[in-house]
């Protein structure tokens, strides 16, 4: 069983594809304490493509 949780900011529909680019962050402040460095979705997508 896999469970997911998303507490991040909502992405606009036109920005969904860009969200998979490495280092892209939907949260514009640039302050790391608000949420990572933007590698999560890029990493997950690459793993899913390989499998």
PQR file with spaces between the fields and no chain letter, atoms N, CA, C, O and H, PARSE charges and radii, in Angstrom:
ATOM       1  N    UNK     1       0.848   -1.179    0.000 -0.4000 1.5000
ATOM       2  CA   UNK     1       0.000    0.000    0.000 -0.0000 2.0000
ATOM       3  C    UNK     1       0.893    1.242    0.000  0.5500 1.7000
ATOM       4  O    UNK     1       1.907    1.291    0.696 -0.5500 1.4000
ATOM       5  N    UNK     2       0.507    2.230   -0.780 -0.4000 1.5000
ATOM       6  CA   UNK     2       1.241    3.482   -0.871 -0.0000 2.0000
ATOM       7  C    UNK     2       0.321    4.608   -0.445  0.5500 1.7000
ATOM       8  O    UNK     2      -0.806    4.717   -0.927 -0.5500 1.4000
ATOM       9  H    UNK     2      -0.317    2.190   -1.345  0.4000 1.0000
ATOM      10  N    UNK     3       0.800    5.435    0.450 -0.4000 1.5000
ATOM      11  CA   UNK     3       0.049    6.612    0.875 -0.0000 2.0000
ATOM      12  C    UNK     3       0.851    7.855    0.526  0.5500 1.7000
ATOM      13  O    UNK     3       2.077    7.859    0.631 -0.5500 1.4000
ATOM      14  H    UNK     3       1.716    5.346    0.841  0.4000 1.0000
ATOM      15  N    UNK     4       0.167    8.899    0.116 -0.4000 1.5000
ATOM      16  CA   UNK     4       0.832   10.160   -0.180 -0.0000 2.0000
ATOM      17  C    UNK     4       0.167   11.285    0.605  0.5500 1.7000
ATOM      18  O    UNK     4      -0.997   11.197    0.995 -0.5500 1.4000
ATOM      19  H    UNK     4      -0.830    8.896    0.031  0.4000 1.0000
ATOM      20  N    UNK     5       0.932   12.327    0.820 -0.4000 1.5000
ATOM      21  CA   UNK     5       0.412   13.509    1.493 -0.0000 2.0000
ATOM      22  C    UNK     5       1.001   14.725    0.799  0.5500 1.7000
ATOM      23  O    UNK     5       2.194   14.758    0.497 -0.5500 1.4000
ATOM      24  H    UNK     5       1.877   12.399    0.503  0.4000 1.0000
ATOM      25  N    UNK     6       0.179   15.710    0.550 -0.4000 1.5000
ATOM      26  CA   UNK     6       0.628   16.913   -0.140 -0.0000 2.0000
ATOM      27  C    UNK     6       0.214   18.135    0.656  0.5500 1.7000
ATOM      28  O    UNK     6      -0.969   18.460    0.753 -0.5500 1.4000
ATOM      29  H    UNK     6      -0.790   15.684    0.795  0.4000 1.0000
ATOM      30  N    UNK     7       1.196   18.802    1.221 -0.4000 1.5000
ATOM      31  CA   UNK     7       0.941   20.034    1.956 -0.0000 2.0000
ATOM      32  C    UNK     7       1.496   21.250    1.223  0.5500 1.7000
ATOM      33  O    UNK     7       1.523   22.354    1.767 -0.5500 1.4000
ATOM      34  H    UNK     7       2.158   18.537    1.142  0.4000 1.0000
ATOM      35  N    UNK     8       1.933   21.042   -0.002 -0.4000 1.5000
ATOM      36  CA   UNK     8       2.562   22.123   -0.757 -0.0000 2.0000
ATOM      37  C    UNK     8       1.563   23.066   -1.387  0.5500 1.7000
ATOM      38  O    UNK     8       0.355   22.834   -1.330 -0.5500 1.4000
ATOM      39  H    UNK     8       1.911   20.146   -0.444  0.4000 1.0000
ATOM      40  N    UNK     9       2.071   24.138   -1.993 -0.4000 1.5000
ATOM      41  CA   UNK     9       1.187   25.094   -2.659 -0.0000 2.0000
ATOM      42  C    UNK     9       0.588   24.479   -3.919  0.5500 1.7000
ATOM      43  O    UNK     9       1.208   23.632   -4.562 -0.5500 1.4000
ATOM      44  H    UNK     9       3.052   24.326   -2.039  0.4000 1.0000
ATOM      45  N    UNK    10      -0.607   24.906   -4.260 -0.4000 1.5000
ATOM      46  CA   UNK    10      -1.258   24.406   -5.474 -0.0000 2.0000
ATOM      47  C    UNK    10      -0.587   25.010   -6.696  0.5500 1.7000
ATOM      48  O    UNK    10      -0.251   26.194   -6.711 -0.5500 1.4000
ATOM      49  H    UNK    10      -1.111   25.594   -3.737  0.4000 1.0000
ATOM      50  N    UNK    11      -0.394   24.179   -7.730 -0.4000 1.5000
ATOM      51  CA   UNK    11       0.225   24.652   -8.965 -0.0000 2.0000
ATOM      52  C    UNK    11      -0.857   25.019   -9.966  0.5500 1.7000
ATOM      53  O    UNK    11      -1.869   24.325  -10.061 -0.5500 1.4000
ATOM      54  H    UNK    11      -0.667   23.217   -7.718  0.4000 1.0000
ATOM      55  N    UNK    12      -0.660   26.104  -10.718 -0.4000 1.5000
ATOM      56  CA   UNK    12      -1.629   26.449  -11.765 -0.0000 2.0000
ATOM      57  C    UNK    12      -1.540   25.423  -12.894  0.5500 1.7000
ATOM      58  O    UNK    12      -0.461   24.881  -13.133 -0.5500 1.4000
ATOM      59  H    UNK    12       0.162   26.668  -10.641  0.4000 1.0000
ATOM      60  N    UNK    13      -2.630   25.141  -13.590 -0.4000 1.5000
ATOM      61  CA   UNK    13      -2.634   24.129  -14.664 -0.0000 2.0000
ATOM      62  C    UNK    13      -1.550   24.359  -15.721  0.5500 1.7000
ATOM      63  O    UNK    13      -0.967   23.398  -16.222 -0.5500 1.4000
ATOM      64  H    UNK    13      -3.507   25.581  -13.396  0.4000 1.0000
ATOM      65  N    UNK    14      -1.275   25.615  -16.063 -0.4000 1.5000
ATOM      66  CA   UNK    14      -0.263   25.894  -17.085 -0.0000 2.0000
ATOM      67  C    UNK    14       1.161   25.628  -16.587  0.5500 1.7000
ATOM      68  O    UNK    14       2.090   25.608  -17.394 -0.5500 1.4000
ATOM      69  H    UNK    14      -1.749   26.396  -15.655  0.4000 1.0000
ATOM      70  N    UNK    15       1.352   25.426  -15.300 -0.4000 1.5000
ATOM      71  CA   UNK    15       2.683   25.180  -14.758 -0.0000 2.0000
ATOM      72  C    UNK    15       2.943   23.733  -14.386  0.5500 1.7000
ATOM      73  O    UNK    15       3.995   23.419  -13.829 -0.5500 1.4000
ATOM      74  H    UNK    15       0.597   25.442  -14.645  0.4000 1.0000
ATOM      75  N    UNK    16       1.994   22.837  -14.686 -0.4000 1.5000
ATOM      76  CA   UNK    16       2.157   21.448  -14.268 -0.0000 2.0000
ATOM      77  C    UNK    16       3.360   20.769  -14.902  0.5500 1.7000
ATOM      78  O    UNK    16       4.106   20.084  -14.202 -0.5500 1.4000
ATOM      79  H    UNK    16       1.139   23.092  -15.138  0.4000 1.0000
ATOM      80  N    UNK    17       3.572   20.933  -16.191 -0.4000 1.5000
ATOM      81  CA   UNK    17       4.707   20.282  -16.848 -0.0000 2.0000
ATOM      82  C    UNK    17       6.031   20.823  -16.320  0.5500 1.7000
ATOM      83  O    UNK    17       6.988   20.067  -16.148 -0.5500 1.4000
ATOM      84  H    UNK    17       2.966   21.489  -16.759  0.4000 1.0000
ATOM      85  N    UNK    18       6.088   22.100  -16.067 -0.4000 1.5000
ATOM      86  CA   UNK    18       7.317   22.712  -15.550 -0.0000 2.0000
ATOM      87  C    UNK    18       7.656   22.199  -14.149  0.5500 1.7000
ATOM      88  O    UNK    18       8.825   22.192  -13.764 -0.5500 1.4000
ATOM      89  H    UNK    18       5.311   22.714  -16.207  0.4000 1.0000
ATOM      90  N    UNK    19       6.664   21.775  -13.395 -0.4000 1.5000
ATOM      91  CA   UNK    19       6.875   21.293  -12.034 -0.0000 2.0000
ATOM      92  C    UNK    19       7.771   20.061  -11.991  0.5500 1.7000
ATOM      93  O    UNK    19       8.322   19.741  -10.937 -0.5500 1.4000
ATOM      94  H    UNK    19       5.715   21.781  -13.708  0.4000 1.0000
ATOM      95  N    UNK    20       7.930   19.363  -13.114 -0.4000 1.5000
ATOM      96  CA   UNK    20       8.777   18.173  -13.166 -0.0000 2.0000
ATOM      97  C    UNK    20      10.222   18.500  -13.539  0.5500 1.7000
ATOM      98  O    UNK    20      11.057   17.597  -13.585 -0.5500 1.4000
ATOM      99  H    UNK    20       7.483   19.623  -13.970  0.4000 1.0000
ATOM     100  N    UNK    21      10.531   19.755  -13.805 -0.4000 1.5000
ATOM     101  CA   UNK    21      11.904   20.150  -14.106 -0.0000 2.0000
ATOM     102  C    UNK    21      12.720   20.187  -12.816  0.5500 1.7000
ATOM     103  O    UNK    21      12.221   20.637  -11.784 -0.5500 1.4000
ATOM     104  H    UNK    21       9.852   20.488  -13.768  0.4000 1.0000
ATOM     105  N    UNK    22      13.971   19.720  -12.861 -0.4000 1.5000
ATOM     106  CA   UNK    22      14.810   19.783  -11.659 -0.0000 2.0000
ATOM     107  C    UNK    22      14.971   21.218  -11.164  0.5500 1.7000
ATOM     108  O    UNK    22      15.145   22.143  -11.958 -0.5500 1.4000
ATOM     109  H    UNK    22      14.377   19.354  -13.699  0.4000 1.0000
ATOM     110  N    UNK    23      14.914   21.388   -9.876 -0.4000 1.5000
ATOM     111  CA   UNK    23      15.105   22.650   -9.165 -0.0000 2.0000
ATOM     112  C    UNK    23      13.974   23.656   -9.334  0.5500 1.7000
ATOM     113  O    UNK    23      14.092   24.797   -8.888 -0.5500 1.4000
ATOM     114  H    UNK    23      14.773   20.636   -9.231  0.4000 1.0000
ATOM     115  N    UNK    24      12.880   23.247   -9.971 -0.4000 1.5000
ATOM     116  CA   UNK    24      11.712   24.135  -10.057 -0.0000 2.0000
ATOM     117  C    UNK    24      10.967   24.096   -8.723  0.5500 1.7000
ATOM     118  O    UNK    24      10.708   23.024   -8.176 -0.5500 1.4000
ATOM     119  H    UNK    24      12.784   22.320  -10.332  0.4000 1.0000
ATOM     120  N    UNK    25      10.632   25.255   -8.220 -0.4000 1.5000
ATOM     121  CA   UNK    25       9.833   25.346   -6.993 -0.0000 2.0000
ATOM     122  C    UNK    25       8.631   26.225   -7.272  0.5500 1.7000
ATOM     123  O    UNK    25       8.774   27.343   -7.767 -0.5500 1.4000
ATOM     124  H    UNK    25      10.842   26.125   -8.664  0.4000 1.0000
ATOM     125  N    UNK    26       7.457   25.727   -6.960 -0.4000 1.5000
ATOM     126  CA   UNK    26       6.234   26.493   -7.167 -0.0000 2.0000
ATOM     127  C    UNK    26       6.086   27.630   -6.180  0.5500 1.7000
ATOM     128  O    UNK    26       5.324   28.568   -6.414 -0.5500 1.4000
ATOM     129  H    UNK    26       7.341   24.818   -6.559  0.4000 1.0000
ATOM     130  N    UNK    27       6.810   27.550   -5.077 -0.4000 1.5000
ATOM     131  CA   UNK    27       6.756   28.568   -4.029 -0.0000 2.0000
ATOM     132  C    UNK    27       7.845   29.596   -4.338  0.5500 1.7000
ATOM     133  O    UNK    27       9.027   29.260   -4.263 -0.5500 1.4000
ATOM     134  H    UNK    27       7.429   26.788   -4.887  0.4000 1.0000
ATOM     135  N    UNK    28       7.492   30.824   -4.681 -0.4000 1.5000
ATOM     136  CA   UNK    28       8.450   31.781   -5.230 -0.0000 2.0000
ATOM     137  C    UNK    28       9.394   32.480   -4.243  0.5500 1.7000
ATOM     138  O    UNK    28      10.252   33.249   -4.676 -0.5500 1.4000
ATOM     139  H    UNK    28       6.532   31.097   -4.742  0.4000 1.0000
ATOM     140  N    UNK    29       9.268   32.245   -2.965 -0.4000 1.5000
ATOM     141  CA   UNK    29      10.075   33.014   -2.021 -0.0000 2.0000
ATOM     142  C    UNK    29      11.561   32.710   -2.130  0.5500 1.7000
ATOM     143  O    UNK    29      12.384   33.576   -1.834 -0.5500 1.4000
ATOM     144  H    UNK    29       8.571   31.620   -2.613  0.4000 1.0000
ATOM     145  N    UNK    30      11.925   31.497   -2.550 -0.4000 1.5000
ATOM     146  CA   UNK    30      13.333   31.131   -2.614 -0.0000 2.0000
ATOM     147  C    UNK    30      13.903   30.773   -1.249  0.5500 1.7000
ATOM     148  O    UNK    30      15.100   30.514   -1.128 -0.5500 1.4000
ATOM     149  H    UNK    30      11.256   30.794   -2.790  0.4000 1.0000
ATOM     150  N    UNK    31      13.076   30.758   -0.242 -0.4000 1.5000
ATOM     151  CA   UNK    31      13.510   30.458    1.116 -0.0000 2.0000
ATOM     152  C    UNK    31      13.365   28.963    1.348  0.5500 1.7000
ATOM     153  O    UNK    31      12.243   28.457    1.369 -0.5500 1.4000
ATOM     154  H    UNK    31      12.103   30.969   -0.341  0.4000 1.0000
ATOM     155  N    UNK    32      14.466   28.243    1.524 -0.4000 1.5000
ATOM     156  CA   UNK    32      14.441   26.782    1.610 -0.0000 2.0000
ATOM     157  C    UNK    32      13.605   26.247    2.759  0.5500 1.7000
ATOM     158  O    UNK    32      13.079   25.139    2.655 -0.5500 1.4000
ATOM     159  H    UNK    32      15.377   28.654    1.507  0.4000 1.0000
ATOM     160  N    UNK    33      13.463   26.978    3.836 -0.4000 1.5000
ATOM     161  CA   UNK    33      12.702   26.494    4.980 -0.0000 2.0000
ATOM     162  C    UNK    33      11.229   26.299    4.640  0.5500 1.7000
ATOM     163  O    UNK    33      10.513   25.613    5.369 -0.5500 1.4000
ATOM     164  H    UNK    33      13.891   27.878    3.921  0.4000 1.0000
ATOM     165  N    UNK    34      10.766   26.896    3.540 -0.4000 1.5000
ATOM     166  CA   UNK    34       9.363   26.742    3.153 -0.0000 2.0000
ATOM     167  C    UNK    34       9.137   25.525    2.273  0.5500 1.7000
ATOM     168  O    UNK    34       7.998   25.253    1.893 -0.5500 1.4000
ATOM     169  H    UNK    34      11.348   27.454    2.948  0.4000 1.0000
ATOM     170  N    UNK    35      10.185   24.783    1.936 -0.4000 1.5000
ATOM     171  CA   UNK    35       9.919   23.562    1.194 -0.0000 2.0000
ATOM     172  C    UNK    35      10.912   23.113    0.155  0.5500 1.7000
ATOM     173  O    UNK    35      10.672   23.293   -1.039 -0.5500 1.4000
ATOM     174  H    UNK    35      11.111   25.004    2.245  0.4000 1.0000
ATOM     175  N    UNK    36      12.007   22.540    0.565 -0.4000 1.5000
ATOM     176  CA   UNK    36      12.903   21.823   -0.331 -0.0000 2.0000
ATOM     177  C    UNK    36      13.616   22.662   -1.361  0.5500 1.7000
ATOM     178  O    UNK    36      13.599   23.893   -1.329 -0.5500 1.4000
ATOM     179  H    UNK    36      12.201   22.394    1.535  0.4000 1.0000
ATOM     180  N    UNK    37      14.264   21.928   -2.303 -0.4000 1.5000
ATOM     181  CA   UNK    37      15.038   22.595   -3.343 -0.0000 2.0000
ATOM     182  C    UNK    37      14.513   22.303   -4.745  0.5500 1.7000
ATOM     183  O    UNK    37      15.110   22.728   -5.734 -0.5500 1.4000
ATOM     184  H    UNK    37      14.278   20.928   -2.329  0.4000 1.0000
ATOM     185  N    UNK    38      13.406   21.585   -4.831 -0.4000 1.5000
ATOM     186  CA   UNK    38      12.781   21.364   -6.124 -0.0000 2.0000
ATOM     187  C    UNK    38      13.241   20.131   -6.881  0.5500 1.7000
ATOM     188  O    UNK    38      13.225   20.130   -8.112 -0.5500 1.4000
ATOM     189  H    UNK    38      12.921   21.239   -4.028  0.4000 1.0000
ATOM     190  N    UNK    39      13.651   19.086   -6.182 -0.4000 1.5000
ATOM     191  CA   UNK    39      14.076   17.870   -6.863 -0.0000 2.0000
ATOM     192  C    UNK    39      13.081   16.720   -6.736  0.5500 1.7000
ATOM     193  O    UNK    39      13.210   15.728   -7.453 -0.5500 1.4000
ATOM     194  H    UNK    39      13.664   19.087   -5.182  0.4000 1.0000
ATOM     195  N    UNK    40      12.109   16.821   -5.859 -0.4000 1.5000
ATOM     196  CA   UNK    40      11.202   15.709   -5.577 -0.0000 2.0000
ATOM     197  C    UNK    40      10.466   15.171   -6.781  0.5500 1.7000
ATOM     198  O    UNK    40      10.565   13.981   -7.076 -0.5500 1.4000
ATOM     199  H    UNK    40      12.005   17.627   -5.277  0.4000 1.0000
ATOM     200  N    UNK    41       9.726   16.016   -7.488 -0.4000 1.5000
ATOM     201  CA   UNK    41       8.941   15.538   -8.624 -0.0000 2.0000
ATOM     202  C    UNK    41       9.825   15.094   -9.786  0.5500 1.7000
ATOM     203  O    UNK    41       9.488   14.137  -10.484 -0.5500 1.4000
ATOM     204  H    UNK    41       9.645   16.984   -7.248  0.4000 1.0000
ATOM     205  N    UNK    42      10.947   15.772  -10.004 -0.4000 1.5000
ATOM     206  CA   UNK    42      11.870   15.366  -11.065 -0.0000 2.0000
ATOM     207  C    UNK    42      12.416   13.968  -10.779  0.5500 1.7000
ATOM     208  O    UNK    42      12.519   13.143  -11.687 -0.5500 1.4000
ATOM     209  H    UNK    42      11.221   16.549   -9.437  0.4000 1.0000
ATOM     210  N    UNK    43      12.761   13.704   -9.533 -0.4000 1.5000
ATOM     211  CA   UNK    43      13.279   12.397   -9.140 -0.0000 2.0000
ATOM     212  C    UNK    43      12.205   11.314   -9.292  0.5500 1.7000
ATOM     213  O    UNK    43      12.467   10.254   -9.861 -0.5500 1.4000
ATOM     214  H    UNK    43      12.677   14.374   -8.795  0.4000 1.0000
ATOM     215  N    UNK    44      11.022   11.575   -8.792 -0.4000 1.5000
ATOM     216  CA   UNK    44       9.945   10.590   -8.853 -0.0000 2.0000
ATOM     217  C    UNK    44       9.582   10.278  -10.298  0.5500 1.7000
ATOM     218  O    UNK    44       9.354    9.119  -10.642 -0.5500 1.4000
ATOM     219  H    UNK    44      10.809   12.435   -8.329  0.4000 1.0000
ATOM     220  N    UNK    45       9.528   11.281  -11.133 -0.4000 1.5000
ATOM     221  CA   UNK    45       9.181   11.047  -12.538 -0.0000 2.0000
ATOM     222  C    UNK    45      10.239   10.185  -13.210  0.5500 1.7000
ATOM     223  O    UNK    45       9.892    9.265  -13.951 -0.5500 1.4000
ATOM     224  H    UNK    45       9.713   12.223  -10.853  0.4000 1.0000
ATOM     225  N    UNK    46      11.519   10.455  -12.972 -0.4000 1.5000
ATOM     226  CA   UNK    46      12.572    9.669  -13.603 -0.0000 2.0000
ATOM     227  C    UNK    46      12.535    8.215  -13.134  0.5500 1.7000
ATOM     228  O    UNK    46      12.772    7.311  -13.935 -0.5500 1.4000
ATOM     229  H    UNK    46      11.801   11.202  -12.371  0.4000 1.0000
ATOM     230  N    UNK    47      12.248    7.973  -11.870 -0.4000 1.5000
ATOM     231  CA   UNK    47      12.126    6.599  -11.366 -0.0000 2.0000
ATOM     232  C    UNK    47      10.931    5.902  -12.021  0.5500 1.7000
ATOM     233  O    UNK    47      11.036    4.744  -12.425 -0.5500 1.4000
ATOM     234  H    UNK    47      12.056    8.707  -11.219  0.4000 1.0000
ATOM     235  N    UNK    48       9.811    6.592  -12.126 -0.4000 1.5000
ATOM     236  CA   UNK    48       8.626    5.999  -12.745 -0.0000 2.0000
ATOM     237  C    UNK    48       8.861    5.673  -14.215  0.5500 1.7000
ATOM     238  O    UNK    48       8.397    4.638  -14.695 -0.5500 1.4000
ATOM     239  H    UNK    48       9.726    7.532  -11.798  0.4000 1.0000
ATOM     240  N    UNK    49       9.563    6.524  -14.930 -0.4000 1.5000
ATOM     241  CA   UNK    49       9.845    6.286  -16.348 -0.0000 2.0000
ATOM     242  C    UNK    49      10.732    5.061  -16.518  0.5500 1.7000
ATOM     243  O    UNK    49      10.522    4.266  -17.435 -0.5500 1.4000
ATOM     244  H    UNK    49       9.940    7.364  -14.541  0.4000 1.0000
ATOM     245  N    UNK    50      11.722    4.901  -15.643 -0.4000 1.5000
ATOM     246  CA   UNK    50      12.629    3.752  -15.726 -0.0000 2.0000
ATOM     247  C    UNK    50      11.876    2.443  -15.500  0.5500 1.7000
ATOM     248  O    UNK    50      12.169    1.426  -16.128 -0.5500 1.4000
ATOM     249  H    UNK    50      11.893    5.547  -14.899  0.4000 1.0000
ATOM     250  N    UNK    51      10.912    2.486  -14.604 -0.4000 1.5000
ATOM     251  CA   UNK    51      10.159    1.265  -14.310 -0.0000 2.0000
ATOM     252  C    UNK    51       9.044    1.072  -15.293  0.5500 1.7000
ATOM     253  O    UNK    51       8.303    0.093  -15.201 -0.5500 1.4000
ATOM     254  H    UNK    51      10.673    3.313  -14.093  0.4000 1.0000
